[in-house]
Amino acid sequence: MPITRAPASRASCTAIEPTLALTRNPWIAGAVLILAGMSWVSVLSTLNAQMQVTTSGWVRARALAVYLTLFSGSMAIGAAVWGALAERAGLMGTLLVAAALMAIGSIYAWRYLAIPDTPLDRSASVHWPAPTMLLEPSKTDGPVLVVIEYHVPADRADDFVEAMKDFGLSRLRTGALHWDLYQNGADPDVYLETFVVASWEEHLRQHSARLTGSDRALEERARSLVDPTKPFQVAHYLPAQLGDRQRAGP
């Protein structure tokens, strides 16, 4: 259920401020205020619903918290700014300025902020195999460095780098603190992907809950360009420590 354009009610909202600023008829003003209320409820409902359906389940509560904080904070700051402007420019001037800014914002959003009408697969995808470890890290061990080695034929190198840029954003979205891609200076067909996760528990959550179908598609696109005769190698690095960290196996 992607948003492809700004809510249609925004256009009707744009005409409300100049009408209120210029009319002296209470019936016209009342009708306009009813329309404003309907538009306000429509916009809020659309934004709240889209925040619910366009965020992945594992991060939905945090996304909603950030959204509500920004929304409420913007309302409070905006009230102070518009009140200060009204004291200096008067009510009519303030409403006309608001109408002009809303018209400009609507045109800009329509032109530059429209979300592509391409559905994203947000269903959970648990396709990473469980990491094979000789050491047994605790959940709080970290940060964890994950290193993946790829062998990519020269004729696929540019496509691989472009695909990995998109895949790197997926790594960051699902919990990585840093992400980088390196090319071996002595053997240009060899690439190293590295990313850092805050803790072992965070990395396990990447394996079990955070990836979506869209993340998997990005991963498969990048790895389809790898030399099939030289499978990629994954290594997990833990902070070096003194003591008796447990070893798995016999």
Backbone bond lengths (Angstrom), bond angles and torsions (degrees), N, CA, C in turn:
res aa  C-N    CA-C-N  psi(-1)  N-CA   C-N-CA  omega(-1)  CA-C   N-CA-C  phi
1 M - - - 1.468 - - 1.524 109.92 -
2 P 1.327 118.92 62.66 1.446 121.02 -176.10 1.512 113.38 -76.54
3 I 1.327 116.29 150.25 1.457 120.56 172.70 1.515 107.33 -83.03
4 T 1.301 117.32 128.98 1.454 119.13 178.39 1.524 111.70 -107.93
5 R 1.310 117.96 -22.83 1.454 121.69 177.81 1.526 108.76 -145.65
6 A 1.325 115.00 164.60 1.455 118.74 175.76 1.512 109.65 -65.03
7 P 1.344 117.84 152.47 1.458 119.82 -179.89 1.518 111.92 -55.18
8 A 1.323 115.69 141.17 1.459 120.03 -177.78 1.519 111.84 -62.81
9 S 1.356 117.22 -25.56 1.452 120.19 -178.13 1.521 112.21 -65.24
10 R 1.349 117.06 -17.92 1.457 119.12 179.46 1.521 110.58 -62.28
11 A 1.332 117.45 -37.44 1.460 119.98 -179.96 1.515 111.41 -63.41
12 S 1.346 116.46 -40.75 1.457 119.01 179.10 1.523 110.66 -68.50
13 C 1.356 117.21 -33.31 1.459 120.30 178.08 1.518 110.74 -63.25
14 T 1.337 117.30 -33.60 1.450 121.02 -176.98 1.520 111.43 -61.49
15 A 1.332 117.88 -31.49 1.466 121.26 -178.33 1.519 112.63 -84.83
16 I 1.311 118.97 -8.36 1.462 121.31 -174.31 1.517 111.74 -72.34
17 E 1.344 117.40 -47.77 1.466 120.19 -175.51 1.524 112.94 -60.41
18 P 1.369 118.92 -49.46 1.475 116.32 179.78 1.520 113.08 -64.48
19 T 1.333 117.15 -33.27 1.465 119.38 177.72 1.519 110.51 -63.50
20 L 1.334 117.59 -46.54 1.461 121.03 178.74 1.521 111.65 -64.75
21 A 1.347 116.19 -33.89 1.459 119.26 -178.65 1.522 111.82 -71.02
22 L 1.341 117.65 -33.01 1.460 120.39 -171.00 1.519 114.43 -102.15
23 T 1.349 117.70 -21.97 1.462 118.47 -175.88 1.520 111.81 -82.47
24 R 1.302 116.51 150.70 1.467 123.17 173.27 1.525 110.64 -119.85
25 N 1.326 115.99 4.07 1.460 121.04 -178.79 1.523 108.98 -92.58
26 P 1.345 118.38 118.72 1.466 120.17 -177.30 1.527 113.14 -64.09
27 W 1.350 117.51 -29.67 1.465 119.58 179.40 1.539 111.12 -68.73
28 I 1.318 114.80 -41.14 1.468 118.54 177.41 1.523 110.11 -65.52
29 A 1.325 115.64 -43.31 1.463 119.46 179.47 1.528 110.71 -62.46
30 G 1.327 116.79 -41.15 1.458 119.94 179.25 1.516 112.15 -63.59
31 A 1.337 116.47 -43.07 1.466 119.80 178.80 1.524 111.12 -63.17
32 V 1.329 115.24 -39.84 1.470 119.20 179.69 1.520 110.52 -65.98
33 L 1.335 117.78 -38.75 1.459 120.73 179.76 1.532 111.63 -67.20
34 I 1.331 116.41 -34.88 1.473 118.99 174.68 1.519 110.51 -63.04
35 L 1.342 116.26 -44.18 1.455 120.42 177.23 1.533 111.08 -62.01
36 A 1.341 115.88 -39.24 1.466 120.08 178.73 1.526 110.94 -62.83
37 G 1.332 116.14 -42.49 1.461 119.35 178.90 1.523 112.39 -63.35
38 M 1.326 116.63 -43.25 1.469 120.64 178.09 1.533 110.86 -62.15
39 S 1.345 116.11 -42.23 1.465 119.88 179.76 1.521 110.64 -65.26
40 W 1.329 116.62 -40.57 1.464 121.17 -179.21 1.532 110.41 -62.63
41 V 1.320 117.24 -45.27 1.464 120.50 178.95 1.525 110.53 -64.80
42 S 1.332 117.16 -39.19 1.465 121.17 179.96 1.529 111.20 -63.56
43 V 1.330 116.44 -44.90 1.467 120.41 -179.49 1.527 110.10 -64.78
44 L 1.327 117.54 -46.43 1.462 120.54 -179.45 1.523 111.26 -61.48
45 S 1.325 116.59 -43.85 1.465 119.58 179.74 1.517 111.31 -62.78
46 T 1.345 116.72 -41.48 1.455 120.36 179.99 1.522 111.51 -64.26
47 L 1.332 116.49 -46.41 1.465 120.25 -179.16 1.526 111.58 -63.94
48 N 1.331 116.56 -45.08 1.467 119.81 -179.38 1.527 111.27 -63.71
49 A 1.324 116.30 -42.65 1.465 119.34 -179.84 1.522 111.19 -65.83
50 Q 1.323 117.61 -42.01 1.448 120.45 -179.36 1.520 112.16 -67.03
51 M 1.333 116.94 -34.56 1.465 119.05 175.42 1.530 110.47 -63.12
52 Q 1.316 116.80 -33.88 1.461 120.41 -179.99 1.528 111.83 -70.47
53 V 1.323 116.56 -41.19 1.466 119.06 -170.77 1.525 113.98 -93.82
54 T 1.340 118.16 -13.57 1.464 119.55 -176.37 1.525 113.05 -104.18
55 T 1.329 118.26 5.06 1.457 120.29 176.20 1.528 109.62 -112.93
56 S 1.312 115.94 145.43 1.459 120.54 179.20 1.519 110.30 -66.50
57 G 1.318 115.86 150.25 1.457 120.55 -175.02 1.510 114.06 -58.62
58 W 1.353 117.99 -37.97 1.457 119.64 -174.73 1.519 113.05 -70.09
59 V 1.337 117.21 -19.89 1.464 120.15 -177.88 1.524 112.21 -118.36
60 R 1.327 117.42 6.98 1.462 120.12 -173.11 1.528 112.66 -61.64
61 A 1.333 118.07 -44.04 1.467 120.25 -177.71 1.526 110.88 -62.30
62 R 1.337 116.86 -42.16 1.461 119.74 179.57 1.529 111.07 -67.88
63 A 1.329 117.16 -39.39 1.467 119.89 178.99 1.529 110.98 -63.47
64 L 1.319 116.40 -42.37 1.458 119.72 178.29 1.523 111.47 -65.04
65 A 1.338 116.74 -37.57 1.461 119.97 178.80 1.529 110.86 -63.15
66 V 1.336 116.39 -44.24 1.462 119.90 178.27 1.525 110.70 -64.74
67 Y 1.332 116.16 -43.43 1.469 120.62 179.48 1.533 111.16 -59.27
68 L 1.326 117.12 -47.84 1.463 120.16 -178.33 1.523 111.82 -67.52
69 T 1.336 117.02 -35.51 1.463 119.81 177.50 1.518 110.96 -64.16
70 L 1.340 116.24 -47.02 1.458 120.19 179.38 1.528 111.45 -65.20
71 F 1.333 115.98 -40.56 1.462 119.54 -178.68 1.530 110.62 -64.71
72 S 1.325 116.67 -49.48 1.465 120.35 -178.93 1.523 111.31 -65.84
73 G 1.335 116.44 -41.09 1.457 119.02 178.43 1.514 112.38 -63.88
74 S 1.324 116.56 -39.97 1.466 119.87 177.85 1.524 111.50 -64.20
75 M 1.322 116.62 -38.28 1.463 120.21 177.31 1.527 110.93 -61.83
76 A 1.325 116.29 -44.61 1.469 120.13 -178.65 1.525 111.11 -65.90
77 I 1.332 116.80 -45.72 1.465 120.37 179.45 1.529 110.52 -65.10
78 G 1.352 115.70 -42.33 1.458 119.36 179.03 1.514 113.10 -61.82
79 A 1.335 117.15 -38.92 1.468 120.21 178.75 1.526 110.53 -60.80
80 A 1.348 116.59 -42.36 1.463 119.72 -179.98 1.531 111.19 -66.63
81 V 1.346 116.44 -41.65 1.466 120.31 -178.47 1.528 111.24 -66.06
82 W 1.338 116.31 -46.54 1.459 118.72 -179.21 1.526 111.63 -68.07
83 G 1.325 117.18 -34.24 1.465 119.23 176.32 1.521 111.57 -64.25
84 A 1.333 116.66 -42.84 1.463 119.77 178.76 1.526 110.82 -64.89
85 L 1.344 117.14 -39.52 1.459 120.16 178.50 1.523 111.43 -65.86
86 A 1.348 116.50 -39.42 1.461 119.83 -179.86 1.523 111.63 -63.47
87 E 1.333 117.89 -34.32 1.461 120.55 177.94 1.521 112.01 -64.97
88 R 1.328 116.74 -30.57 1.459 120.53 -176.66 1.529 113.08 -95.04
89 A 1.335 116.71 -39.80 1.470 119.83 -174.96 1.517 113.06 -101.82
90 G 1.311 117.99 -9.06 1.449 120.10 -176.68 1.522 111.29 84.96
91 L 1.349 115.03 164.60 1.453 119.73 -176.11 1.522 112.18 -66.14
92 M 1.321 116.99 -42.92 1.465 119.39 -177.83 1.534 110.75 -63.85
93 G 1.321 117.34 -46.69 1.451 120.12 179.89 1.522 112.60 -62.26
94 T 1.327 116.31 -38.86 1.465 120.78 179.94 1.523 111.05 -65.16
95 L 1.324 117.08 -43.01 1.457 120.34 179.21 1.528 111.55 -65.17
96 L 1.335 117.58 -37.23 1.460 120.05 178.19 1.527 111.39 -68.57
97 V 1.336 116.63 -37.92 1.465 119.80 176.06 1.525 109.99 -64.14
98 A 1.350 116.43 -42.02 1.462 120.13 178.80 1.520 111.26 -61.85
99 A 1.341 116.38 -40.52 1.463 119.83 179.10 1.523 111.22 -64.22
100 A 1.342 116.45 -42.05 1.467 119.70 -179.97 1.527 111.10 -64.46
101 L 1.328 116.93 -44.01 1.457 120.09 -179.98 1.522 111.43 -65.43
102 M 1.334 117.13 -38.25 1.458 119.57 179.09 1.530 111.00 -67.17
103 A 1.333 116.88 -37.92 1.461 119.99 177.99 1.529 110.49 -64.36
104 I 1.334 116.23 -44.36 1.466 120.18 178.69 1.526 110.14 -63.45
105 G 1.341 116.79 -44.20 1.456 120.31 179.74 1.514 112.69 -62.88
106 S 1.334 117.10 -38.87 1.462 120.45 179.39 1.526 111.40 -65.31
107 I 1.328 116.30 -42.67 1.477 120.07 179.10 1.525 109.79 -65.02
108 Y 1.335 116.73 -43.72 1.462 120.09 -179.07 1.526 110.83 -63.66
109 A 1.337 116.35 -44.18 1.467 119.53 -179.59 1.519 111.00 -64.84
110 W 1.311 117.07 -40.46 1.464 120.76 179.83 1.528 111.29 -63.48
111 R 1.342 114.96 -36.16 1.472 119.50 -175.82 1.526 112.82 -84.29
112 Y 1.342 117.03 -40.03 1.462 118.94 -168.33 1.528 114.57 -116.90
113 L 1.323 119.22 -20.48 1.455 120.36 -173.38 1.517 113.85 -108.79
114 A 1.317 117.93 9.33 1.460 119.55 178.13 1.528 109.70 -66.20
115 I 1.312 116.30 132.73 1.458 121.36 179.66 1.528 108.42 -82.68
116 P 1.329 117.84 132.99 1.470 119.47 -179.31 1.523 111.68 -56.59
117 D 1.317 114.37 141.27 1.464 119.70 -178.57 1.529 109.59 -82.38
118 T 1.328 115.73 53.52 1.458 121.72 178.69 1.520 108.45 -115.86
119 P 1.319 118.51 112.18 1.473 119.41 -177.05 1.519 111.22 -65.71
120 L 1.320 116.17 138.58 1.453 122.62 176.46 1.519 108.96 -102.24
121 D 1.306 115.67 139.67 1.461 120.90 177.53 1.526 107.79 -83.69
122 R 1.331 116.40 101.51 1.468 120.73 -178.00 1.529 112.42 -97.38
123 S 1.300 117.69 8.64 1.459 119.77 177.41 1.521 109.93 -69.47
124 A 1.330 116.22 147.75 1.460 120.84 -178.41 1.521 110.19 -64.75
125 S 1.329 115.27 141.45 1.459 120.83 179.00 1.533 108.44 -132.44
126 V 1.309 116.12 106.58 1.470 121.12 179.36 1.522 107.14 -100.82
127 H 1.330 116.57 81.85 1.459 120.39 -174.92 1.521 113.19 -116.34
128 W 1.326 118.28 -7.32 1.452 119.22 175.97 1.517 110.02 -77.59
129 P 1.311 118.68 133.09 1.473 119.70 175.77 1.526 110.63 -70.33
130 A 1.321 116.49 155.28 1.462 120.70 177.64 1.522 109.05 -62.20
131 P 1.327 118.31 135.56 1.463 119.95 -179.00 1.528 111.89 -64.93
132 T 1.314 115.72 137.32 1.465 121.18 177.70 1.521 108.25 -93.87
133 M 1.340 116.24 118.40 1.453 121.29 -174.42 1.519 110.30 -130.00
134 L 1.324 116.22 139.20 1.454 120.85 171.11 1.523 110.02 -82.66
135 L 1.340 115.73 -40.61 1.457 120.15 173.38 1.512 109.27 -81.86
136 E 1.313 117.15 151.78 1.461 122.55 178.56 1.525 109.04 -111.06
137 P 1.314 118.01 92.95 1.466 119.87 -179.59 1.515 111.41 -73.24
138 S 1.320 115.61 151.68 1.463 119.88 171.82 1.521 108.41 -81.88
139 K 1.320 116.54 166.25 1.458 120.17 -177.55 1.521 112.49 -62.18
140 T 1.346 116.24 -29.30 1.466 119.37 -176.00 1.527 112.84 -89.35
141 D 1.328 118.48 -5.02 1.465 120.21 179.08 1.523 110.09 -62.65
142 G 1.305 115.62 133.81 1.449 119.22 178.88 1.514 110.91 170.16
143 P 1.304 117.19 172.74 1.464 125.99 1.90 1.528 112.38 -70.47
144 V 1.320 115.24 157.87 1.463 122.77 -178.52 1.525 108.29 -108.58
145 L 1.319 115.40 127.68 1.461 121.46 176.99 1.528 108.88 -101.31
146 V 1.328 115.91 122.95 1.462 121.56 177.61 1.521 108.01 -108.13
147 V 1.319 116.04 126.47 1.465 122.20 -178.10 1.531 108.65 -122.38
148 I 1.326 116.20 128.56 1.462 121.13 -179.39 1.525 108.19 -126.27
149 E 1.320 116.27 127.18 1.465 121.96 -178.64 1.520 110.06 -102.50
150 Y 1.316 116.16 129.03 1.455 122.43 179.65 1.530 109.26 -120.56
151 H 1.327 116.70 144.43 1.454 123.07 170.19 1.531 107.25 -111.25
152 V 1.336 115.73 116.75 1.464 120.95 -173.55 1.524 109.25 -123.32
153 P 1.336 118.42 124.95 1.467 120.37 176.66 1.527 111.10 -59.63
154 A 1.316 116.05 148.30 1.463 121.48 -174.82 1.527 112.52 -58.15
155 D 1.339 117.46 -35.86 1.459 119.66 -177.77 1.527 113.06 -72.93
156 R 1.333 117.82 -9.75 1.464 121.53 177.97 1.531 112.16 -109.74
157 A 1.327 116.87 2.55 1.463 120.38 -170.61 1.532 112.31 -61.22
158 D 1.324 117.28 -47.57 1.469 119.36 -177.47 1.527 111.44 -63.01
159 D 1.322 116.49 -44.07 1.463 119.74 178.59 1.520 110.78 -63.34
160 F 1.320 116.23 -37.96 1.468 120.24 179.66 1.530 110.90 -64.05
161 V 1.322 117.11 -46.21 1.468 120.39 -179.43 1.521 110.81 -61.93
162 E 1.333 117.75 -42.31 1.463 120.75 178.54 1.527 110.82 -64.00
163 A 1.325 116.46 -43.31 1.467 119.86 179.51 1.520 111.15 -64.70
164 M 1.322 117.20 -37.31 1.455 120.29 -179.47 1.527 112.49 -70.03
165 K 1.324 117.96 -27.88 1.464 119.65 175.52 1.519 110.35 -60.95
166 D 1.328 116.80 -44.76 1.465 120.13 177.19 1.522 110.78 -66.07
167 F 1.324 116.17 -40.37 1.458 120.03 179.81 1.526 110.91 -66.75
168 G 1.342 117.07 -32.96 1.458 119.89 176.29 1.519 112.42 -61.84
169 L 1.324 116.53 -36.90 1.468 119.41 176.15 1.527 110.79 -63.79
170 S 1.330 116.33 -34.84 1.458 120.42 176.00 1.525 110.60 -63.81
171 R 1.325 116.88 -42.34 1.466 120.36 177.18 1.527 110.69 -57.75
172 L 1.326 115.62 -45.95 1.461 119.98 -177.94 1.522 111.45 -67.09
173 R 1.330 116.83 -38.61 1.466 120.10 179.24 1.523 111.93 -63.81
174 T 1.320 116.66 -32.59 1.465 119.32 -173.86 1.522 113.27 -95.43
175 G 1.333 117.84 9.17 1.460 118.33 171.13 1.503 117.20 131.10
176 A 1.334 119.53 -8.91 1.461 120.31 179.96 1.527 110.43 -69.63
177 L 1.333 115.82 140.99 1.459 121.05 176.87 1.526 111.43 -85.64
178 H 1.319 116.32 -35.20 1.464 122.30 179.09 1.530 108.27 -141.08
179 W 1.324 115.61 150.39 1.460 120.41 177.61 1.528 108.57 -144.13
180 D 1.335 116.69 137.87 1.455 121.00 178.23 1.526 109.73 -147.96
181 L 1.336 114.61 157.43 1.460 121.65 175.44 1.522 107.52 -129.57
182 Y 1.341 116.69 128.46 1.456 121.85 -176.86 1.535 109.73 -122.16
183 Q 1.332 114.51 151.74 1.464 121.27 175.78 1.525 108.66 -116.51
184 N 1.309 116.76 135.76 1.459 122.68 -178.09 1.537 109.45 -72.05
185 G 1.331 116.56 121.99 1.456 120.00 -178.40 1.519 113.22 -68.99
186 A 1.337 116.45 -28.61 1.470 120.17 -179.52 1.514 112.37 -88.11
187 D 1.317 117.17 -23.39 1.468 122.39 179.59 1.531 107.56 -138.44
188 P 1.348 117.91 86.22 1.476 121.59 -171.11 1.519 114.84 -59.97
189 D 1.312 118.27 -15.67 1.466 119.48 178.79 1.525 112.34 -79.70
190 V 1.323 117.89 -6.61 1.459 122.00 -177.04 1.528 109.42 -102.34
191 Y 1.322 115.66 128.31 1.459 122.57 177.70 1.522 109.03 -122.15
192 L 1.333 115.12 144.82 1.458 121.24 174.78 1.517 109.02 -117.30
193 E 1.319 115.62 122.67 1.459 121.30 171.11 1.525 107.45 -98.30
194 T 1.319 116.76 129.98 1.470 120.61 177.95 1.524 109.35 -129.03
195 F 1.308 115.88 140.14 1.460 119.79 169.78 1.519 109.41 -147.57
196 V 1.321 114.89 151.05 1.461 122.30 -175.41 1.518 108.78 -114.65
197 V 1.336 115.27 132.19 1.464 122.36 177.28 1.522 107.92 -116.57
198 A 1.313 117.37 147.09 1.466 121.18 -171.51 1.524 113.34 -61.74
199 S 1.319 117.96 -35.95 1.465 120.45 -177.00 1.523 109.47 -153.84
200 W 1.332 114.75 166.84 1.460 119.94 177.80 1.525 110.79 -63.03
201 E 1.317 116.82 -37.44 1.462 120.23 178.30 1.519 111.15 -62.56
202 E 1.336 116.89 -41.37 1.461 120.07 177.38 1.525 110.80 -61.41
203 H 1.322 116.73 -40.58 1.469 118.97 179.77 1.525 111.03 -67.13
204 L 1.328 117.50 -39.14 1.466 119.49 177.47 1.527 110.97 -62.91
205 R 1.314 116.54 -32.82 1.470 119.49 177.37 1.520 110.93 -68.26
206 Q 1.323 116.80 -31.78 1.464 118.53 173.05 1.526 109.99 -61.08
207 H 1.306 116.78 -39.46 1.461 120.96 -179.98 1.525 111.89 -68.44
208 S 1.329 117.65 -36.38 1.459 119.79 -165.07 1.522 115.50 -106.65
209 A 1.339 119.17 -19.67 1.460 116.72 -169.87 1.523 115.76 -144.79
210 R 1.308 119.70 -19.25 1.453 119.79 -166.14 1.522 114.97 -98.31
211 L 1.296 117.65 -19.03 1.463 119.69 -178.01 1.522 110.96 -79.29
212 T 1.318 115.61 145.31 1.459 121.62 177.51 1.525 110.03 -116.88
213 G 1.322 114.88 174.18 1.451 119.31 176.74 1.516 112.33 -60.19
214 S 1.342 117.67 -34.95 1.466 120.69 177.96 1.519 110.99 -67.65
215 D 1.340 117.28 -39.13 1.468 119.99 175.63 1.527 110.67 -61.22
216 R 1.324 115.87 -41.49 1.459 119.58 -179.86 1.525 110.94 -64.09
217 A 1.322 117.03 -38.91 1.468 120.23 179.14 1.525 111.01 -63.81
218 L 1.340 117.78 -40.71 1.462 121.08 176.98 1.525 110.74 -63.18
219 E 1.328 115.72 -42.18 1.462 120.62 179.74 1.526 110.90 -63.88
220 E 1.311 117.07 -45.70 1.469 120.39 -178.26 1.526 111.13 -65.73
221 R 1.340 116.84 -35.40 1.467 119.70 178.22 1.525 110.72 -63.50
222 A 1.341 117.24 -44.23 1.465 120.45 -179.69 1.524 111.00 -67.76
223 R 1.310 116.93 -43.78 1.464 119.71 -174.39 1.523 112.84 -78.23
224 S 1.319 117.58 -13.24 1.466 119.59 174.22 1.524 111.47 -70.34
225 L 1.334 116.69 -15.53 1.459 121.23 -179.31 1.523 112.54 -93.07
226 V 1.321 116.78 -3.22 1.454 121.32 -179.18 1.526 109.72 -79.38
227 D 1.335 116.52 148.81 1.461 122.01 177.32 1.531 109.17 -60.35
228 P 1.335 118.65 115.11 1.475 120.43 -175.49 1.527 113.41 -66.88
229 T 1.331 117.08 -18.20 1.467 119.25 179.55 1.524 112.37 -82.88
230 K 1.331 115.93 -8.96 1.472 120.56 179.80 1.528 108.42 -131.33
231 P 1.321 117.89 82.58 1.462 121.35 -176.65 1.526 111.59 -57.62
232 F 1.321 114.94 148.76 1.461 119.36 179.76 1.534 110.05 -67.80
233 Q 1.330 115.22 151.38 1.455 122.34 -178.69 1.523 109.66 -116.43
234 V 1.327 116.71 134.65 1.462 122.22 -178.65 1.520 109.13 -113.36
235 A 1.329 116.30 134.30 1.465 121.45 176.93 1.527 109.20 -133.99
236 H 1.326 115.20 140.91 1.462 121.69 178.43 1.523 108.71 -113.02
237 Y 1.332 116.42 126.94 1.454 121.49 -179.18 1.529 109.42 -113.55
238 L 1.329 115.27 130.99 1.460 123.08 179.73 1.524 109.49 -109.37
239 P 1.329 117.82 156.41 1.471 119.38 177.30 1.524 110.68 -58.02
240 A 1.324 116.59 131.38 1.466 120.52 177.66 1.528 108.79 -67.98
241 Q 1.304 115.71 139.33 1.460 119.41 -178.85 1.526 109.82 -148.98
242 L 1.329 114.65 156.03 1.452 120.85 172.64 1.518 109.04 -84.45
243 G 1.312 117.54 153.98 1.455 119.06 177.84 1.511 111.56 118.32
244 D 1.322 113.18 -163.62 1.465 119.34 -170.92 1.528 111.92 -115.71
245 R 1.324 116.73 62.78 1.459 119.02 174.18 1.528 108.66 -60.26
246 Q 1.304 116.75 132.87 1.458 122.19 -173.85 1.527 110.87 -65.00
247 R 1.346 114.37 145.69 1.465 121.09 174.17 1.510 109.58 -108.74
248 A 1.323 115.94 140.27 1.450 120.50 179.84 1.517 109.15 -83.66
249 G 1.316 115.60 162.66 1.451 120.65 175.59 1.504 112.62 82.94
250 P 1.331 115.98 -178.23 1.457 120.46 -177.44 1.524 111.26 -69.52
